[in-house]
């Protein structure tokens, strides 16, 4: 599973760099920071969710989705919106 997750994350990062180069825009340091923290939280959520399900702890798995997954999605959406609004304004 982690090989596939690593390939997907690598493809997304490569696609981001390709898009940045093609459209000639850059990201501010705080946009990188928020995006990386969101991505790390999302990967941690995925790992803990499936680990809890393997141990037959479905309530713990659900709590990981709520406690770690929701902030991860919020941070990723916040980072995306900050970049989109800055590019649209320019």
Secondary structure, 3 states (H helix, E strand, C coil): CHHHHHHHHHHHHHHHHHHHHHHCCCCCHHHHHHHHHHHHHHHHHHHHHHHHHHCCCHHHHHHHHHHHHHHHHHHHHHHHHHHHHHHHHC
